[in-house]
Amino acid sequence: DYVPPAQPARTTWCLATRLPASFSDLTMFVIPVATTPGNALVRRDVRHSGRTARRSSRSPVIARANADADAKRASPADVTRRAVLSTAAGFAAGVLSNDRAGVTNTPSGGLVLPGSYLWPDAAYAGDLPSVPKAAAALKHTADVIPSRVIKGCWQLGGGHRGDPGSDRTSGNEAQQDFAPFVAAGVTTFDTGPEACGYGPSELVIGEALKKGVIKRSDVQIFTKLCCVGREQQNMTNEFITQKLDLPKRRLGVDKLDLVQMYWNDYGAKHYVDAALFLTDAKHAGSIGAVGLTNFDTKRMAEIVDAGAEISSNQIQFSLLDRRPEKVMVEYCVQNGIGLLPYGVVAGGLLSDKFLELPGEDVVLDTSSKRKYASVLGYAGGYAWFQTLLQVLKQVGDKHGVPIANVAAKWVLANEAVPAVILGARNATHVEDHRLLFSWDLDLEDMGNLRAVVDSGKLPKEDCYQYERGGGW
């Protein structure tokens, strides 16, 4: 006796399912969707805007291809590789999420055929934009334009395996996971050598390029030069050349889009020389841009004043770590240098999962969680952290987005930030990256977040001083 609600005119294919009984059913469904003109199939969690969910208290996943109802089916020759990958990735994300959530109450044994059933309050991911690129190229470049979400590859270094059931941080699985990111518009990857904790991540990206999982022309790769040893006492151009050749071989590329220098010992002043050698490499065409990693404002200014062409500084920046607001943001805005923040969701701590979770129940099962949990005491303590999560939840409910989305959006809203780095153990959060660009924080939201931030402990030092043995 159930009468489905009126179907929107633009909805052609819809899915809210468990895994079908046979993979042939899955194949039969994916192929016609992939060859339908319009946006590729994607997915996101259904949000019921506070009303009681129809048939179930759970929020299933709906995925669809967004196309006009009278659109003609495209021929296989007209279907782009990106559309097929995005369709398949979105379909798989929906199936897996519903399978884990135990959503079994849909008609047709879980598969919703065109026109048969829709949740009335669903916010369809088919309407979500792709992740855009930054508004302009990084300073001192014409074509180094990162996607506003950068896929962080620290998670491929070996310390982020976490739950084995969702781990895709090594081998072929890690390589294949790059495709859905690129399909969603996340076309910039941040990596580095073992010396900076990135393990084999450059090799993983290189294999993805070699196998054709992603195309070199579609992506930009940001890597690092990590100076942590005796080279800091005797920096030479030959050392820089050797250190640039290694990631090129590992990645299988002729040119590195951005090289970000990390320097361990400020007592060794040769970081200025190293930055100038990198600038020479840029002019020689070996790299596209010169950046810094975890530099404070004082040393960055020394490097810039010496004539090095610095395009960016990668630093930790989040609602838990506001050290960049002390002096770094103002300097970067005045000098046109882009901040590329990492830790924006604190390794997942800034998420719905930790709301109202007792401190003794927090499991620090990845390197990221262990790293960012140490920040809580300096930010305001666990009780303050829970207050922050409550405010994030209120803002998220207002806009129909999860806590992590609000936390990332707050950092993205900073005028010094062209893009944020979001690490991922798998591709299940790709649609959340797209969701970031479907809404905006308003003045009320910013005021509420600023109030709770200011009620915590304000930092007294510049970026990365605490990690070097200084104060917070």
C-alpha positions in Angstrom: 0.0 0.0 0.0 3.0 2.2 0.1 3.0 5.1 -2.4 6.4 6.5 -3.1 6.8 10.3 -3.1 6.8 12.1 -6.4 10.1 11.6 -8.1 12.2 14.7 -9.0 12.3 15.3 -12.8 16.1 15.0 -12.9 16.4 11.7 -11.1 17.0 8.9 -13.5 18.7 6.1 -11.5 18.6 5.6 -7.8 20.2 3.2 -5.4 20.0 2.5 -1.6 21.1 -1.0 -1.2 22.8 -3.9 0.5 25.2 -5.8 -1.8 23.1 -7.6 -4.5 22.9 -11.3 -4.4 25.1 -11.7 -7.4 27.8 -9.6 -8.8 26.1 -9.9 -12.2 23.3 -7.8 -10.8 25.9 -5.2 -9.8 27.4 -5.2 -13.2 24.1 -4.9 -15.0 23.2 -1.9 -12.9 26.5 -0.1 -13.1 26.9 -0.3 -16.9 23.6 1.5 -17.8 24.3 4.2 -15.2 27.8 4.8 -16.4 26.5 5.3 -20.0 23.9 7.8 -19.0 24.8 11.4 -19.8 25.2 13.8 -16.8 27.1 13.6 -13.6 28.6 10.3 -12.6 27.0 8.2 -9.9 28.1 9.2 -6.4 26.8 8.7 -2.9 26.4 10.4 0.5 24.6 9.7 3.7 20.9 10.6 3.8 20.0 13.3 6.3 16.5 13.5 7.6 16.5 17.1 8.8 15.3 16.1 12.2 12.2 14.3 11.1 11.6 10.6 11.9 13.1 8.4 9.2 10.7 6.5 7.1 10.8 2.7 7.7 14.0 2.8 9.6 15.9 4.9 12.2 19.1 4.3 10.2 20.2 6.7 7.5 20.9 4.6 4.4 23.0 5.8 1.4 21.4 6.9 -1.8 23.4 7.1 -5.0 22.2 8.1 -8.4 23.2 9.3 -11.8 22.1 12.9 -12.2 20.7 13.3 -15.7 17.6 14.5 -17.4 14.8 11.9 -17.6 14.6 12.1 -21.4 18.3 12.0 -22.0 19.5 9.6 -24.6 21.8 6.8 -23.5 25.4 7.5 -24.4 27.3 5.1 -26.5 30.3 3.3 -24.9 32.6 5.3 -27.1 31.3 8.6 -25.6 31.8 7.5 -22.0 35.0 9.0 -20.4 37.2 7.0 -18.2 36.7 9.4 -15.4 32.9 9.1 -15.5 33.1 5.3 -15.4 35.6 5.4 -12.4 33.5 7.9 -10.6 30.3 5.9 -11.2 31.9 2.7 -10.0 33.5 4.3 -6.9 30.3 6.0 -5.9 28.3 2.8 -6.4 30.7 0.7 -4.4 30.8 3.3 -1.6 27.1 3.2 -1.3 26.9 -0.6 -1.3 29.6 -1.0 1.3 28.2 1.7 3.6 24.7 0.2 3.5 26.1 -3.3 3.9 28.0 -2.3 7.1 25.0 -0.3 8.4 22.6 -3.2 7.9 20.1 -1.3 5.8 17.8 -4.0 4.5 14.4 -2.3 4.4 14.3 -1.2 0.8 12.0 -2.5 -1.9 13.1 -5.0 -4.6 15.5 -6.8 -2.2 17.5 -3.7 -1.5 17.9 -2.5 -5.1 15.9 0.6 -5.8 15.0 0.6 -9.5 14.3 3.9 -11.4 11.2 5.6 -10.0 10.4 2.9 -7.4 11.4 4.6 -4.1 13.0 7.7 -2.8 13.6 9.0 0.7 11.8 12.4 1.0 14.6 14.1 2.9 17.6 12.8 1.0 20.3 15.2 0.0 21.6 13.6 -3.2 25.3 13.4 -3.9 24.6 13.6 -7.6 24.1 17.3 -7.0 27.4 17.8 -5.3 30.2 19.7 -7.1 33.6 18.3 -7.9 36.4 19.5 -5.7 37.5 22.7 -7.4 41.0 24.0 -7.9 42.4 26.9 -6.0 41.4 30.3 -7.3 44.9 31.1 -8.6 48.3 29.5 -9.1 50.7 29.5 -6.2 53.0 32.5 -6.0 56.0 32.5 -8.4 54.3 29.9 -10.7 51.9 30.0 -13.6 50.5 26.5 -13.5 50.9 25.0 -10.0 47.3 25.2 -9.0 46.3 22.7 -6.3 42.9 21.2 -5.9 41.3 22.8 -2.8 41.5 19.4 -1.1 44.9 17.7 -1.4 45.1 14.0 -0.8 47.6 13.5 2.1 49.8 10.4 1.7 51.3 10.3 5.2 48.6 7.6 5.7 50.5 5.4 3.2 53.7 5.4 5.4 52.8 2.3 7.4 51.5 3.8 10.7 47.8 4.3 9.7 46.5 0.8 9.1 44.0 0.9 11.9 40.9 -1.3 11.4 42.0 -4.1 9.0 38.5 -4.2 7.5 38.8 -0.7 6.1 42.6 -0.5 5.5 43.7 0.3 2.0 47.1 1.9 2.7 49.4 -0.5 0.9 49.9 -2.5 -2.2 47.5 -2.6 -5.1 44.6 -1.4 -3.0 46.4 1.9 -2.2 47.3 2.4 -5.8 43.7 1.8 -7.1 42.3 4.2 -4.5 43.8 7.2 -6.3 41.4 6.9 -9.1 38.2 7.8 -7.2 40.0 10.8 -5.7 41.0 12.1 -9.2 37.5 11.5 -10.5 36.1 13.6 -7.7 38.4 16.5 -8.4 41.1 15.8 -5.8 44.0 16.0 -8.3 46.8 17.0 -6.0 48.8 14.6 -3.8 51.1 15.4 -0.9 53.9 12.9 -0.3 57.5 12.8 0.8 60.5 10.5 1.6 61.0 8.1 4.4 63.0 10.7 6.3 59.7 12.7 6.7 57.7 9.7 7.7 56.0 8.9 4.4 57.4 5.4 3.9 56.8 4.1 0.4 54.1 6.6 -0.5 56.1 8.0 -3.5 56.5 4.5 -4.8 52.8 3.9 -4.4 52.0 7.0 -6.5 54.6 6.0 -9.0 53.0 2.6 -9.5 49.5 4.1 -9.8 51.0 6.3 -12.6 52.8 3.4 -14.2 49.7 1.2 -14.3 47.6 3.9 -15.7 45.3 4.1 -12.7 45.8 7.9 -12.9 47.4 10.0 -15.7 50.3 12.3 -15.1 48.6 15.1 -17.0 45.6 14.9 -14.6 47.5 15.3 -11.3 50.0 17.4 -9.5 52.4 15.8 -7.0 53.8 17.8 -4.0 56.8 16.1 -2.3 59.4 17.1 0.2 63.1 17.7 0.8 63.8 16.6 4.4 67.1 18.0 5.8 67.6 16.2 9.1 71.3 15.2 9.2 74.8 16.4 8.6 73.8 18.1 5.3 72.4 20.9 7.5 76.0 21.8 8.4 77.3 21.8 4.8 74.6 22.4 2.3 75.6 22.1 -1.4 73.8 22.3 -4.7 75.0 18.8 -5.4 73.1 17.5 -2.4 69.9 19.3 -3.6 70.3 17.8 -7.1 70.7 14.2 -5.7 67.7 14.6 -3.4 65.5 15.8 -6.3 66.6 12.9 -8.5 65.4 10.3 -6.1 61.7 11.2 -5.9 61.7 11.7 -9.7 62.8 8.0 -10.1 60.4 6.8 -7.4 57.5 8.6 -9.0 58.6 8.0 -12.6 58.3 11.7 -13.5 60.6 14.3 -15.2 59.5 17.2 -13.0 58.3 17.6 -9.4 55.4 20.1 -9.2 56.3 21.4 -5.7 59.2 20.6 -3.4 58.6 21.5 0.2 61.7 21.8 2.4 61.8 20.7 6.0 64.7 21.7 8.2 65.3 20.1 11.5 68.0 22.3 13.2 67.5 26.1 13.1 70.9 26.4 14.6 72.4 25.5 11.3 71.6 28.5 9.1 72.1 26.9 5.8 68.3 26.6 5.3 68.6 29.9 3.4 71.2 28.3 1.0 69.0 25.2 0.5 66.0 27.4 -0.4 68.1 29.4 -2.9 69.4 26.1 -4.5 65.8 24.9 -4.8 65.0 28.2 -6.5 67.8 27.6 -8.9 66.3 24.1 -9.6 63.0 25.8 -10.3 64.5 28.1 -12.9 66.3 25.1 -14.5 62.9 23.4 -14.9 63.6 20.6 -12.5 60.8 21.5 -10.2 57.7 23.7 -10.6 57.7 25.5 -7.2 59.5 25.9 -3.9 57.7 25.4 -0.7 58.5 25.0 3.0 57.2 22.5 5.6 56.8 23.3 9.3 58.8 26.6 9.2 58.0 29.4 11.6 57.4 32.9 10.5 60.9 34.3 11.5 62.9 31.7 9.4 60.5 31.9 6.5 61.0 35.7 6.4 64.7 35.2 6.4 64.5 32.9 3.4 62.1 35.2 1.5 64.3 38.2 2.2 67.3 36.4 0.8 65.5 36.1 -2.5 64.2 32.5 -2.5 60.9 32.1 -4.4 58.7 30.6 -1.7 55.3 29.6 -2.8 53.8 27.9 0.2 54.4 26.6 3.8 52.8 23.4 4.9 51.9 23.6 8.6 49.5 22.1 11.2 46.3 24.2 11.4 42.9 23.3 12.9 40.4 24.3 15.4 42.6 22.5 17.9 45.9 24.1 16.7 45.5 27.8 16.0 49.1 28.7 16.2 49.2 29.9 12.6 46.8 32.7 13.6 49.3 34.2 15.9 51.7 35.7 13.2 51.9 33.2 10.3 48.6 34.0 8.6 49.2 37.7 8.5 52.7 37.3 7.1 51.5 34.9 4.4 48.6 37.1 3.3 50.9 40.2 3.1 53.5 38.2 1.0 51.1 36.1 -1.1 52.4 32.8 0.3 49.9 30.0 0.5 49.4 28.0 3.7 48.8 24.3 3.0 47.4 23.0 6.4 47.5 19.4 7.5 45.8 18.0 10.6 42.6 20.0 9.8 40.4 17.3 11.3 43.1 16.1 13.8 43.4 12.6 12.4 39.7 12.1 12.7 39.3 13.4 16.3 37.2 16.3 14.9 34.4 14.0 13.8 31.0 12.7 14.9 32.6 9.5 16.1 34.2 11.2 19.2 31.2 13.3 20.2 30.1 12.4 23.8 32.7 9.6 23.8 34.3 9.2 27.3 38.0 9.9 27.2 38.9 6.5 28.5 37.1 4.9 25.5 39.2 6.8 22.9 41.3 4.3 20.9 44.4 5.9 19.4 45.0 3.2 16.7 46.8 5.3 14.1 49.8 7.6 14.0 47.5 10.6 13.2 45.3 10.0 16.2 48.2 9.7 18.6 49.9 12.8 17.2 46.8 15.0 17.5 45.5 13.6 20.8 48.6 15.2 22.3 47.4 18.6 21.2 44.1 18.4 23.3 45.7 19.4 26.6 47.3 22.5 25.0 44.1 23.4 23.2 41.8 23.4 26.2 41.4 19.8 27.6 39.0 17.0 26.9 35.9 18.7 28.4 36.6 21.8 26.2 37.1 19.4 23.3 33.6 18.0 23.8 32.1 21.5 23.9 33.8 22.2 20.6 32.4 19.0 19.1 28.9 20.0 20.3 29.1 23.4 18.6 30.5 21.7 15.4 27.6 19.3 15.6 25.1 22.2 15.8 26.6 23.9 12.8 26.8 20.6 10.9 23.1 19.8 11.6 22.2 23.3 10.4 23.8 22.7 7.0 23.3 18.9 6.8 27.0 18.0 7.0 29.2 16.0 9.4 31.4 17.5 12.1 34.6 16.8 10.1 33.2 18.8 7.2 32.6 21.8 9.4 36.1 21.6 10.9 37.7 21.4 7.4 35.6 24.2 6.2 36.7 26.5 9.0 40.3 26.1 7.9 39.5 26.5 4.2 37.7 29.8 5.0 41.0 31.3 6.1 42.3 33.8 3.5 45.8 32.5 3.6 44.7 28.9 2.7 44.4 27.9 -1.0 43.9 24.2 -0.1 43.9 21.8 2.8 45.6 18.5 3.1 43.2 15.6 4.1 44.7 12.2 4.6 42.8 9.1 3.9 43.2 5.4 4.6 40.8 4.6 1.8 38.4 6.3 -0.6 35.2 6.2 1.5 35.5 9.9 2.3 35.7 11.1 -1.3 32.1 12.3 -1.4 32.7 14.2 1.9 35.4 16.1 0.1 32.9 17.1 -2.6 30.4 18.0 0.1 32.8 20.6 1.4 32.0 22.8 -1.6 28.2 22.5 -1.5 27.7 24.9 1.4 29.4 27.8 3.3 29.8 28.9 6.9 27.8 32.0 7.6 28.6 34.8 10.1 26.6 33.2 12.8 28.6 29.9 12.4 31.9 31.7 12.4 30.9 33.6 15.5 29.8 30.5 17.4 33.0 28.6 16.5 35.2 31.6 17.4 33.5 31.8 20.8 34.3 28.2 21.7 37.8 28.5 20.3 38.5 31.6 22.3 37.3 29.9 25.5 40.1 27.3 25.2 43.8 27.9 25.7 45.3 30.4 23.3 48.7 29.5 21.8 51.7 31.7 22.9 54.2 30.5 20.3 54.5 30.3 16.5 54.0 27.2 14.3 56.0 24.1 15.1 57.9 25.6 18.1 56.5 23.0 20.5 57.6 20.1 18.3 61.2 21.6 18.3 61.3 21.6 22.1 59.7 25.0 22.7 56.5 26.1 24.2 52.9 26.0 22.9 
